Structure formats: structure tokens, C-alpha cells
Amino acid sequence: MGFSATGGMAGSSAMVGWVAARGSSGGIKQYYLGGLTPDKVVPDKGNLQVIVNSSFITMESGRVYMVFQLATTTSSALPSWLLFATGPTGLFPSAPGYQLVKHLDKVSIRIDYTSGSIGNSQSQANGSSSSSSSTPQSDSCGNKLMNSNAVFTFDTSNLNCFPVWNAQDFILRYSQSSSNIWSFIVSAPDKNSYIAMGFSPNGAMVGSSAIVGWVPSSSSITATGGLKQYYLGGTTPSQVVPDSGNLQFVANSTLITSQSSRLFLAFQLQTAQPLSRLIFAVGPTGVFPSVPSFALAQHQDKASITFNYASATGSSSSASSSSSVNSIVSLKRTHGLLNILGWGILIIMGAIIARHFKQWDPLWFYFHVSVQSLGFLLGFIGVISGLILNDRLHANVQIHKALGIIILVLACLQMMAILARPKKESKARKYWNLYHHNTGRILIILAIANIFYGIHLGHEGSAWKIGYGIVLAILFFIAFIFEMRKWSDDEDDDDD
């Protein structure tokens, strides 16, 4: 039996007792649960003031009884969260280390010592808790929160209520508790999956911070429940970072509980005004974050809304299935590949041909025009796909978008310059060459910079940057070899 300030095992102090079968010795000790690893579970340590000679452990009629007395000034000095756990069969602490084996199952409850009322209970961690019910019930804004006084840590009597996601039956309750504190409770059906609520600067999942809660079913032996903040830095699992984000929670306000087959995710934020772009998600059935990484599995469904806190209204609600998410990821990568191939490879190849293969006149010219035209076509399609992607994501990529448009305009000027190309003997030819060559150089420099910037914005990781960097290095190496050869030939001509 443990006493916790937050409902989590880490940081709590516990009394542990055991009675081995067939007359083997038993024992009782206090442990301090300093962390998740065995070396942080320390025997004969903790914050409990156990009265001398008051503790003992005994077994009668097939039941184990653990008895102890604690010395406190008042009942309020005791933490309101109680933890209970059972160990694995046949494994007990023993001399000399008295190391505690990981529990087989556990539960946490919140208790009011003065009234004797118990809040909620379930296998949980990090300030979370739950209770189960065999009778499924729906929730609506007309319903009162169940056992609100005993369960939630903040006042729930004056919460505004709004159905935010009808497809998944998500209901949001909220209120401004003070000038800089906002209270939230999200209600959703308990489908044995995690639920999440995120706050986004632009409506997209990437770049948002989310609070995620989960309560595994009683049949989930290895998974325990919990609640964590995640920063959604990208679309890959490594970029969804636990215990990170921009949300400032009020201490001891976070809670996840399951009641009557519904999950209730509660928390308070320290902010003058929460972001109005809200994101909600449901995780895959039976897949939960777990130690040590607490990696978050990809959601099976999500929704994004723009919410007006003053009027309790939402707009532009959109649900996105996993197939829709995959289509956006596919469009993003298509956009990147087209622009890399068009602006970042073919245009450079065309410039190398024009500079170093003029001895094969007029073949070099036709080859140069063909390669540049193909690069322009692929790059043009890439820009259009980027505009479509930006319209779907509503992402803040103004610099990347502006550079892409400038590159497209320069490329259009280059294509039109072919039609206005003066003859070799014309006096205007040298001015045309000056314009055409320098515009091409500026286009290539901007294209390379925007490609790397686009990979950064797309959160595709270092693989794309390294891959394109290798291709770019090969092209520059080839250009350098041809340039050295050209300089050598020019010196030979001067000597002659």
C-alpha cells in the first residue's frame, strides 16, 4: 500500500508486506519509489512516519493482513492518492538487498479521509485514475459529471459544454477559472485506446502540443494507464516526443479516468488564452504508450476544429482517417521529389551541358533545351502540388511558398528567353547571355536553398537531406572536373 501526492507510483512511499507459503519467513518494509528501475526502489526509505512496533504482516484463512500505524499531525497531512499492488507469485524480497520485484498488477484511488468517500480506481500512472462499469453509457452536455467532487481536482460546476467531434462522440467541457487558468475535460467512449486533445498554431498536427491519456482494459496485463504531454514535431514516431510541448499544466490538475465505459481526460492550463485550433485523436485499439520510451502509435482517426471559447462554438470541423493522412504524406513526398528532381537536379544538369558541351553544336543546344524543359515541367507540377498541400494543411510556410513562386517566375522567364534568343552575330547576344546565365545561376541557388528548407519544414529527417546532399555533391564534382578541364584547354590555347 502506497501514498502518493499525484497518483503516480514514482515519488511515492509504500508499505510492502509478504508471507511466503509453507512456513517460510515473511516481512514488512517501507520502500521509496524513486523511479521505474529496480535501483530506484529503495528499501527502508520513504516519507511515512511508521510508529515503532505497530507494523506486522500475517496470513489467516487464505488472506494476507498488513497492519501499520502512521504518525501525522492531521488527516490532511496524508496524501489523497492511495496505491495498491500485488507482486508476482512466489517472488519475495530477501536479504541482503531486499530488492522489490515489479508488481503483477496495481491500482490507484483518490480518497477523502474526512468523509470516507473513494473517488476512482484503475491501473494508472502519472496522476491518472479510472474505474470501470459494465453498463455502457453515453455522455451529453445535459448530463452532470459523474462523482465530480470526488474525482476531479478542480471545480467542475460551471463548465461550458460543446460536442466537438460527433463522429467519435467527443465532448469538451471547459471554463476560465481565473485570469490565466483554464479548465478542460474531454469525454469520449472508452474503446480500449488512447484519446488526445491538442492545441495547434495552424490547425495541423505537426507543430502542435497535445495531452494524451489512456486506460487499458482489465485484460491488458502488461500495459498500465497514464497521461502525458507530447510535442508533435513531425510525422515519424521519433518526432513525437513525450514529456515535451508548449502546454503549461497546473500542478496536480491532470487526470484520466474511465467511468461507465467513457474516458474523461481532465487538466488545467496556465495561459491567458488557449489556442483556438484544437485537435482531437483516437488511438488504435489495444496499443498504448509504455515504458521506457512511451512512443505514441499513430492515431486511427483525428479531427481538427477552430473553436470560439467566448461563444462555445466550433467551425471547420474535419475528421481525417488513416487513409486521408497517408494521402497527405504521399502528396508531401511527391511534392518534394518533383521539386528535387526538377529544380534541384535536371536544371543543374542542363546548366552543365550548356557550359561544357558547346563543341558539339547544335546537339548540345537541343539536349540543353530538352533537359531544362523537362526540369521546368517537373518543377511546375511540384509547385502546384505544393500549393494544393498548403491548402489542405493550412501550414505556416510563407517563406518556402514565396521562394517557390520566385523560382517558378525565374524559370518562366528562362523558358521565354529561348524564344527571344538573338543570333550569334547580333550585338544584343552578349547582353542576352549575361541575363540568361545570371538568371539561371540565381534560380539554381534559390532552388537548392528552398529544397533543403522544404525538407526541414516537412520533418522528413536527415535521410532526405543526406540523400540530396550526396546527389548535389556528385553534380558539383562533375562540374568541377569539367571546369578544370575547360581552364586547362583555355591555357593551352593561350600558349599556342
C-alpha positions as CSV (number, residue, x, y, z in Angstrom):
1,M,0.0,0.0,0.0
2,G,1.5,3.3,-1.1
3,F,0.8,7.0,-0.5
4,S,1.2,9.4,-3.5
5,A,0.8,13.1,-4.0
6,T,-0.1,12.8,-7.7
7,G,-1.4,9.2,-8.1
8,G,1.7,8.1,-9.8
9,M,4.0,5.4,-8.4
10,A,7.2,7.4,-8.9
11,G,7.8,9.7,-6.0
12,S,5.5,7.7,-3.6
13,S,6.3,5.9,-0.4
14,A,4.8,2.4,0.2
15,M,4.5,-0.3,2.9
16,V,5.2,-3.7,1.4
17,G,4.5,-7.0,3.2
18,W,4.9,-10.6,2.3
19,V,4.2,-14.0,3.8
20,A,5.8,-16.9,2.0
21,A,4.0,-20.2,1.8
22,R,4.7,-23.4,3.8
23,G,6.0,-21.6,6.9
24,S,8.8,-19.6,5.1
25,S,9.6,-16.3,6.6
26,G,7.8,-13.1,5.8
27,G,8.4,-9.5,6.3
28,I,7.2,-5.9,6.1
29,K,9.3,-2.9,4.9
30,Q,8.8,0.7,3.8
31,Y,10.1,1.4,0.3
32,Y,10.6,4.7,-1.5
33,L,9.6,4.5,-5.2
34,G,12.0,7.0,-6.7
35,G,11.6,5.8,-10.3
36,L,10.8,3.0,-12.7
37,T,14.0,1.0,-12.5
38,P,14.8,-1.5,-9.6
39,D,17.7,0.5,-8.3
40,K,15.4,3.5,-7.7
41,V,13.0,1.4,-5.5
42,V,14.8,1.8,-2.2
43,P,14.1,-0.3,1.0
44,D,13.9,1.2,4.4
45,K,13.4,4.7,2.8
46,G,10.4,6.9,2.4
47,N,8.3,9.7,3.8
48,L,6.0,7.6,6.0
49,Q,6.4,8.0,9.8
50,V,5.6,4.5,10.9
51,I,5.0,4.1,14.7
52,V,7.5,1.8,16.3
53,N,6.3,-1.8,16.7
54,S,3.0,-1.0,15.0
55,S,3.6,-2.9,11.8
56,F,3.2,-6.6,11.1
57,I,2.1,-8.9,8.4
58,T,0.0,-12.1,8.9
59,M,-2.0,-14.6,6.8
60,E,-5.3,-16.1,8.1
61,S,-7.8,-18.2,6.2
62,G,-6.1,-17.7,2.9
63,R,-5.9,-13.9,3.2
64,V,-2.9,-11.7,4.0
65,Y,-3.4,-8.9,6.5
66,M,-0.9,-6.0,6.7
67,V,-1.2,-3.7,9.7
68,F,0.6,-0.4,10.5
69,Q,0.2,3.0,12.1
70,L,1.4,6.3,10.7
71,A,2.2,9.4,12.8
72,T,0.8,12.6,11.2
73,T,-0.4,15.9,12.6
74,T,-3.8,15.9,10.8
75,S,-5.5,13.7,8.3
76,S,-4.9,16.3,5.7
77,A,-1.2,15.6,6.0
78,L,-1.7,12.3,4.3
79,P,-1.6,12.3,0.5
80,S,-5.0,11.8,-1.0
81,W,-3.9,9.2,-3.5
82,L,-3.5,5.6,-2.3
83,L,-1.7,2.9,-4.3
84,F,-2.2,-0.8,-4.0
85,A,-0.2,-3.5,-5.8
86,T,0.3,-7.3,-5.8
87,G,3.6,-8.9,-6.6
88,P,4.4,-11.9,-8.9
89,T,3.7,-15.4,-7.4
90,G,6.5,-16.9,-5.4
91,L,8.9,-13.9,-5.6
92,F,9.7,-12.1,-2.4
93,P,12.2,-9.5,-1.2
94,S,15.1,-11.2,0.6
95,A,18.4,-10.4,2.4
96,P,20.7,-8.7,1.9
97,G,19.3,-6.3,-0.7
98,Y,15.6,-6.8,-0.2
99,Q,15.1,-5.8,-3.9
100,L,11.4,-5.4,-4.8
101,V,10.3,-7.3,-8.0
102,K,8.0,-5.4,-10.3
103,H,4.3,-5.7,-9.4
104,L,2.0,-8.0,-11.3
105,D,-0.9,-5.6,-11.1
106,K,-1.7,-2.3,-9.4
107,V,-4.4,0.2,-8.8
108,S,-4.6,3.8,-7.6
109,I,-7.5,5.6,-5.9
110,R,-8.2,9.1,-4.5
111,I,-9.7,9.1,-1.0
112,D,-11.3,11.7,1.2
113,Y,-10.2,10.8,4.7
114,T,-12.8,13.1,6.3
115,S,-15.9,11.7,4.6
116,G,-14.5,8.3,3.8
117,S,-15.5,8.6,0.2
118,I,-13.5,7.0,-2.6
119,G,-13.1,8.5,-6.0
120,N,-12.0,6.3,-8.8
121,S,-9.7,3.4,-9.3
122,Q,-7.8,1.6,-12.0
123,S,-4.3,0.6,-13.1
124,Q,-2.7,4.0,-13.7
125,A,0.3,6.3,-13.5
126,N,1.3,9.9,-13.6
127,G,-1.7,11.4,-11.8
128,S,-4.2,9.3,-13.7
129,S,-7.0,7.1,-12.5
130,S,-10.1,5.3,-13.6
131,S,-12.9,3.0,-12.7
132,S,-14.9,0.6,-14.9
133,S,-18.5,-0.2,-15.4
134,S,-20.2,-3.0,-17.2
135,T,-23.1,-0.8,-18.4
136,P,-22.1,1.5,-21.3
137,Q,-23.5,5.0,-21.0
138,S,-23.3,7.9,-23.4
139,D,-22.4,11.4,-22.4
140,S,-24.1,14.7,-23.4
141,C,-23.9,18.3,-22.4
142,G,-27.1,17.8,-20.4
143,N,-25.5,15.2,-18.2
144,K,-23.7,16.0,-14.9
145,L,-20.2,14.7,-14.5
146,M,-20.2,11.5,-12.5
147,N,-18.8,11.8,-9.0
148,S,-17.2,15.1,-10.0
149,N,-16.5,16.2,-6.4
150,A,-14.6,13.0,-5.6
151,V,-12.8,12.6,-8.9
152,F,-11.6,15.9,-10.4
153,T,-9.1,18.1,-8.7
154,F,-10.8,21.4,-9.8
155,D,-14.3,22.9,-9.7
156,T,-16.5,21.4,-12.4
157,S,-19.8,23.0,-11.5
158,N,-19.6,25.9,-14.1
159,L,-18.1,24.3,-17.1
160,N,-19.2,25.2,-20.6
161,C,-20.0,22.2,-22.8
162,F,-19.8,21.6,-26.5
163,P,-19.8,18.4,-28.8
164,V,-16.6,18.8,-30.7
165,W,-16.4,15.6,-32.7
166,N,-19.8,13.9,-33.4
167,A,-18.3,11.1,-35.4
168,Q,-16.3,9.8,-32.3
169,D,-18.7,11.2,-29.7
170,F,-16.1,13.6,-28.2
171,I,-17.5,16.2,-25.8
172,L,-15.5,19.1,-24.5
173,R,-16.2,20.9,-21.2
174,Y,-14.2,24.0,-20.3
175,S,-14.2,27.2,-18.3
176,Q,-11.8,30.1,-17.5
177,S,-11.2,29.5,-13.8
178,S,-9.2,32.7,-13.4
179,S,-7.4,35.3,-15.5
180,N,-4.7,32.8,-16.5
181,I,-6.1,29.4,-15.7
182,W,-8.4,27.4,-18.0
183,S,-10.0,24.1,-17.0
184,F,-10.8,21.3,-19.6
185,I,-12.5,18.0,-19.5
186,V,-12.7,15.8,-22.7
187,S,-15.2,13.0,-22.7
188,A,-15.0,10.1,-25.2
189,P,-16.1,6.5,-25.5
190,D,-13.7,4.0,-23.9
191,K,-12.7,1.9,-26.9
192,N,-9.5,0.5,-25.2
193,S,-7.4,3.1,-27.0
194,Y,-5.8,6.4,-26.1
195,I,-7.6,9.7,-26.6
196,A,-5.8,13.0,-27.2
197,M,-6.5,16.7,-27.3
198,G,-4.0,19.0,-29.0
199,F,-3.5,22.8,-29.3
200,S,-2.2,23.8,-32.7
201,P,-1.0,27.2,-34.0
202,N,-2.3,26.5,-37.5
203,G,-4.7,23.5,-37.4
204,A,-2.1,21.0,-38.4
205,M,-0.9,18.2,-36.1
206,V,2.8,18.9,-36.9
207,G,3.9,21.7,-34.6
208,S,1.2,21.2,-32.0
209,S,1.3,20.1,-28.4
210,A,-1.1,17.5,-27.1
211,I,-2.2,15.8,-23.9
212,V,-2.7,12.1,-24.3
213,G,-4.4,9.8,-21.9
214,W,-5.1,6.1,-21.8
215,V,-6.7,3.5,-19.6
216,P,-6.1,-0.1,-20.8
217,S,-8.9,-2.7,-20.2
218,S,-8.6,-5.1,-17.3
219,S,-7.4,-7.8,-19.8
220,S,-4.3,-5.8,-20.6
221,I,-1.8,-7.3,-18.2
222,T,1.4,-5.7,-19.4
223,A,0.0,-2.2,-20.1
224,T,-0.6,0.4,-17.5
225,G,-2.6,3.6,-17.9
226,G,-1.3,7.1,-17.8
227,L,-1.3,10.6,-19.1
228,K,1.4,12.6,-20.8
229,Q,2.1,15.7,-22.9
230,Y,3.6,15.1,-26.3
231,Y,5.1,17.5,-28.8
232,L,4.2,16.6,-32.4
233,G,7.3,17.7,-34.2
234,G,6.8,15.6,-37.3
235,T,5.1,12.6,-38.9
236,T,7.6,10.0,-37.8
237,P,7.4,8.3,-34.4
238,S,10.8,9.7,-33.4
239,Q,9.5,13.2,-33.9
240,V,6.5,12.7,-31.5
241,V,8.3,13.4,-28.2
242,P,6.8,12.5,-24.8
243,D,7.1,14.9,-21.8
244,S,7.6,17.8,-24.3
245,G,5.4,20.6,-25.6
246,N,4.2,24.2,-25.0
247,L,1.4,23.4,-22.6
248,Q,1.8,24.7,-19.1
249,F,-0.3,22.5,-16.8
250,V,-1.4,23.5,-13.3
251,A,0.3,21.2,-10.8
252,N,-1.7,18.1,-9.8
253,S,-4.6,19.0,-12.2
254,T,-4.2,16.3,-14.8
255,L,-6.4,13.2,-14.6
256,I,-7.5,10.3,-16.9
257,T,-10.4,8.2,-15.7
258,S,-12.8,5.6,-17.1
259,Q,-16.4,5.7,-15.9
260,S,-19.3,3.8,-17.3
261,S,-17.4,2.9,-20.5
262,R,-16.3,6.5,-21.2
263,L,-12.9,8.2,-20.7
264,F,-12.7,11.5,-19.1
265,L,-9.4,13.5,-19.7
266,A,-9.1,16.4,-17.3
267,F,-6.5,19.1,-17.0
268,Q,-5.9,22.8,-16.3
269,L,-3.7,25.1,-18.4
270,Q,-1.8,28.2,-17.2
271,T,-2.5,30.6,-20.1
272,A,-4.3,33.9,-20.7
273,Q,-5.9,32.5,-23.9
274,P,-5.6,28.9,-25.2
275,L,-5.0,28.4,-28.9
276,S,-8.3,28.3,-30.9
277,R,-7.2,25.5,-33.3
278,L,-8.0,22.3,-31.4
279,I,-7.1,18.7,-32.5
280,F,-8.7,15.5,-31.2
281,A,-7.5,12.0,-31.9
282,V,-8.3,8.3,-31.1
283,G,-5.5,5.7,-31.0
284,P,-5.5,2.1,-32.3
285,T,-7.3,-0.4,-30.2
286,G,-5.2,-2.1,-27.5
287,V,-2.0,-0.2,-28.4
288,F,-0.7,2.1,-25.6
289,P,2.4,4.1,-24.8
290,S,4.7,2.1,-22.4
291,V,8.0,2.3,-20.7
292,P,10.7,3.2,-21.3
293,S,10.1,5.3,-24.5
294,F,6.3,5.9,-24.2
295,A,6.3,6.0,-28.0
296,L,2.9,7.0,-29.3
297,A,1.3,4.8,-32.0
298,Q,-0.3,6.6,-35.0
299,H,-3.9,7.5,-34.4
300,Q,-6.7,5.6,-36.2
301,D,-8.8,8.8,-36.6
302,K,-8.5,12.5,-35.9
303,A,-10.4,15.8,-36.1
304,S,-9.4,19.4,-36.2
305,I,-11.7,22.4,-35.4
306,T,-11.5,26.1,-34.9
307,F,-13.0,26.9,-31.5
308,N,-14.5,30.1,-30.2
309,Y,-14.2,30.0,-26.4
310,A,-16.4,33.0,-25.9
311,S,-19.4,31.6,-27.7
312,A,-18.6,27.9,-27.2
313,T,-18.9,27.2,-30.9
314,G,-16.7,25.4,-33.3
315,S,-16.2,25.5,-37.1
316,S,-14.4,23.9,-39.9
317,S,-14.6,20.5,-38.2
318,S,-12.8,17.9,-40.3
319,A,-12.1,14.3,-39.5
320,S,-9.2,12.5,-41.1
321,S,-9.0,8.8,-41.4
322,S,-5.6,7.0,-41.7
323,S,-6.1,6.8,-45.5
324,S,-6.5,10.5,-45.6
325,V,-3.4,11.0,-43.5
326,N,-1.5,8.7,-45.8
327,S,-2.6,10.6,-48.9
328,I,-1.3,13.9,-47.4
329,V,2.0,12.3,-46.5
330,S,2.2,10.9,-50.1
331,L,1.3,14.3,-51.6
332,K,4.0,15.9,-49.4
333,R,6.7,13.5,-50.6
334,T,5.6,13.7,-54.2
335,H,5.9,17.5,-53.9
336,G,9.4,17.1,-52.5
337,L,10.6,14.6,-55.1
338,L,9.2,16.5,-58.1
339,N,11.0,19.7,-57.0
340,I,14.2,18.0,-56.1
341,L,14.3,16.2,-59.5
342,G,13.1,19.2,-61.5
343,W,14.7,22.3,-59.9
344,G,17.4,20.6,-57.9
345,I,18.9,18.1,-60.4
346,L,17.7,18.5,-64.0
347,I,18.1,22.2,-64.1
348,I,21.7,21.9,-62.8
349,M,22.4,19.2,-65.3
350,G,21.1,21.4,-68.1
351,A,23.4,24.2,-67.0
352,I,26.4,21.9,-67.0
353,I,25.6,20.8,-70.6
354,A,25.3,24.4,-71.8
355,R,28.6,25.4,-70.3
356,H,30.8,22.4,-71.2
357,F,29.5,20.7,-74.3
358,K,29.3,23.6,-76.8
359,Q,31.8,21.9,-79.0
360,W,29.0,19.5,-80.1
361,D,27.0,22.3,-81.8
362,P,24.0,22.2,-82.3
363,L,23.4,18.9,-80.4
364,W,24.3,20.5,-77.1
365,F,21.6,23.1,-77.6
366,Y,18.8,20.7,-78.2
367,F,20.0,18.5,-75.3
368,H,20.2,21.6,-73.1
369,V,16.7,22.7,-74.0
370,S,15.2,19.2,-73.6
371,V,16.7,18.7,-70.1
372,Q,15.7,22.2,-69.0
373,S,12.2,21.8,-70.4
374,L,11.7,18.5,-68.5
375,G,13.1,20.1,-65.3
376,F,10.7,23.0,-65.7
377,L,7.7,20.7,-66.3
378,L,8.5,18.6,-63.2
379,G,9.2,21.7,-61.1
380,F,6.0,23.3,-62.3
381,I,4.0,20.2,-61.2
382,G,5.9,20.2,-57.9
383,V,4.9,23.8,-57.2
384,I,1.2,23.1,-58.0
385,S,1.3,20.1,-55.7
386,G,2.8,22.3,-53.0
387,L,0.0,24.8,-53.3
388,I,-2.6,22.0,-53.0
389,L,-0.7,20.6,-50.0
390,N,-0.6,24.0,-48.3
391,D,-4.4,24.4,-48.9
392,R,-5.0,21.1,-47.2
393,L,-2.7,21.6,-44.2
394,H,-3.1,25.4,-43.7
395,A,0.6,25.3,-42.7
396,N,2.6,28.4,-42.0
397,V,5.2,28.1,-44.7
398,Q,5.2,31.6,-46.2
399,I,8.9,31.8,-46.9
400,H,9.1,28.4,-48.5
401,K,6.0,29.3,-50.6
402,A,7.4,32.7,-51.6
403,L,10.7,31.2,-52.7
404,G,8.9,28.5,-54.7
405,I,6.9,31.2,-56.6
406,I,10.1,33.2,-57.3
407,I,11.8,30.1,-58.6
408,L,8.8,29.4,-60.9
409,V,8.8,33.0,-62.2
410,L,12.5,32.9,-62.9
411,A,12.1,29.6,-64.7
412,C,9.2,31.0,-66.8
413,L,11.5,33.9,-67.8
414,Q,14.2,31.5,-68.8
415,M,11.8,29.5,-70.9
416,M,10.6,32.6,-72.7
417,A,14.1,33.8,-73.2
418,I,14.6,30.9,-75.6
419,L,12.0,32.4,-77.9
420,A,13.8,35.8,-77.8
421,R,17.3,34.4,-78.2
422,P,19.3,36.6,-80.6
423,K,21.5,35.2,-83.3
424,K,25.2,34.7,-82.6
425,E,26.3,37.6,-84.8
426,S,23.8,40.0,-83.2
427,K,25.2,42.8,-80.9
428,A,22.5,42.1,-78.4
429,R,23.6,38.5,-78.0
430,K,26.2,39.3,-75.2
431,Y,23.5,41.1,-73.2
432,W,21.1,38.2,-73.6
433,N,23.8,35.8,-72.5
434,L,24.5,37.9,-69.4
435,Y,20.8,37.9,-68.5
436,H,20.3,34.2,-69.3
437,H,23.3,32.9,-67.4
438,N,22.9,35.0,-64.3
439,T,19.2,34.4,-64.0
440,G,20.0,30.7,-64.3
441,R,22.6,30.9,-61.5
442,I,20.2,32.7,-59.2
443,L,17.5,30.1,-59.9
444,I,19.8,27.3,-59.0
445,I,21.0,28.9,-55.8
446,L,17.4,29.6,-54.7
447,A,16.2,26.1,-55.7
448,I,18.9,24.4,-53.7
449,A,18.3,26.6,-50.6
450,N,14.5,26.1,-50.8
451,I,14.8,22.3,-51.3
452,F,16.8,21.9,-48.0
453,Y,14.4,24.3,-46.3
454,G,11.4,22.3,-47.6
455,I,12.9,19.1,-46.2
456,H,13.3,20.8,-42.9
457,L,9.7,22.0,-42.9
458,G,8.5,18.6,-43.9
459,H,10.1,17.0,-40.9
460,E,11.4,14.1,-43.0
461,G,14.5,13.7,-41.0
462,S,18.2,13.7,-42.1
463,A,17.9,10.9,-44.6
464,W,16.4,13.2,-47.3
465,K,19.0,15.9,-46.6
466,I,21.8,13.5,-46.8
467,G,20.4,11.8,-49.9
468,Y,20.0,15.1,-51.8
469,G,23.3,16.4,-50.5
470,I,25.1,13.3,-52.0
471,V,23.4,13.9,-55.4
472,L,24.4,17.6,-55.2
473,A,28.0,16.8,-54.3
474,I,28.2,14.4,-57.3
475,L,26.8,17.1,-59.7
476,F,29.2,19.7,-58.3
477,F,32.1,17.3,-58.5
478,I,31.3,16.6,-62.2
479,A,31.0,20.4,-62.8
480,F,34.4,20.9,-61.1
481,I,36.1,18.3,-63.3
482,F,34.7,19.9,-66.4
483,E,35.6,23.4,-65.2
484,M,39.2,22.3,-64.5
485,R,39.4,20.7,-68.0
486,K,38.0,23.9,-69.5
487,W,40.6,26.1,-67.8
488,S,43.3,23.7,-68.9
489,D,42.1,23.9,-72.5
490,D,42.0,27.7,-72.4
491,E,45.6,27.9,-71.1
492,D,46.7,25.6,-73.9
493,D,45.0,27.9,-76.4
494,D,46.8,30.9,-74.9
495,D,50.1,29.2,-75.1
496,D,49.5,28.5,-78.8
